[in-house]
Amino acid sequence: MGFGSVVVVVEVRLAGTTTVALAVPGVRLDAGNVYTVFAMGLASGQPSLMAVPSLDAAHAMSAPAMLPKTGAADNVPLLLAVVGALMVAAGIARQRAVAVRA
């Protein structure tokens, strides 16, 4: 279920508490966007506390029609050949190590 734009109240709370240090009403959030809200200043002192919303990324709500081809499937035979060769080499090295000890 999607939604369009919403208007929210952003609350900045003191760390580890439920105490609201700053409430910012009327912050509009649009569907498909990613936001970060920065709290700057001091809860008790100067400069006073303020919240600064930032739009990080705007995304379309629809999924891509087709995912891009990564090419990983083309490398599977090569990967299997390399792993097999390493296993053979490890087996030979182990046999030589056992023969040297005996």
C-alpha positions in Angstrom: 0.0 0.0 0.0 1.6 3.3 -1.1 0.9 6.8 0.1 1.5 10.3 -1.3 2.9 13.2 0.6 2.4 13.3 4.4 2.9 16.1 6.8 4.5 15.1 10.1 5.8 16.5 13.4 9.5 15.7 13.8 10.5 15.3 17.4 14.0 15.6 18.7 14.4 13.7 21.9 17.1 13.8 24.5 19.3 10.7 24.3 18.0 7.8 26.3 14.8 9.5 27.3 11.3 10.2 26.0 11.8 13.9 26.7 11.0 16.0 23.6 13.7 18.7 23.3 12.3 20.1 20.1 9.2 19.6 18.0 9.1 20.7 14.4 5.5 20.7 13.1 4.6 20.8 9.4 7.5 18.8 7.9 6.4 17.4 4.5 7.6 14.0 3.4 7.0 12.9 -0.1 6.5 9.2 -1.1 9.6 7.6 -2.5 12.1 10.0 -1.0 14.8 9.4 1.6 15.3 12.0 4.3 17.7 12.7 7.1 16.9 15.2 9.8 19.9 16.7 11.5 19.6 18.1 15.1 22.0 20.9 15.6 22.7 23.1 18.7 22.2 22.6 22.4 19.1 21.4 24.2 19.9 23.8 27.1 22.1 26.7 25.9 23.4 28.6 22.9 23.2 28.0 20.0 19.6 26.8 20.6 18.5 23.4 19.3 17.2 23.3 15.7 16.2 20.5 13.3 17.3 20.7 9.6 15.6 18.2 7.3 17.6 17.1 4.2 16.4 15.3 1.1 19.0 12.5 0.6 17.5 10.9 -2.5 14.4 11.1 -4.6 13.2 7.8 -6.1 10.5 6.8 -8.5 8.0 4.5 -6.8 7.8 1.9 -9.6 10.2 -1.0 -9.8 12.4 -1.5 -12.8 10.9 -3.6 -15.6 13.9 -5.8 -15.7 17.0 -6.1 -13.4 20.3 -5.6 -15.1 22.4 -8.6 -16.1 25.4 -8.9 -13.9 27.3 -11.5 -15.9 28.0 -13.7 -12.9 26.4 -16.7 -14.7 28.9 -16.5 -17.5 31.8 -17.0 -15.0 30.5 -20.2 -13.2 32.3 -22.7 -15.4 35.6 -20.8 -14.9 35.0 -20.6 -11.2 34.4 -24.3 -10.9 37.5 -25.1 -12.9 39.7 -22.9 -10.7 38.2 -24.4 -7.5 38.7 -27.9 -8.9 42.3 -27.2 -9.8 43.0 -25.8 -6.3 41.5 -28.9 -4.7 43.7 -31.1 -6.8 46.8 -29.0 -6.0 46.0 -29.2 -2.3 45.6 -33.0 -2.5 48.9 -33.4 -4.2 50.6 -31.1 -1.7 49.1 -33.1 1.2 50.2 -36.4 -0.2 53.8 -35.1 -0.7 53.8 -33.8 2.9 52.7 -37.2 4.2 55.3 -39.0 2.1 58.1 -36.7 3.4 57.1 -37.4 7.1 57.1 -41.2 6.5 
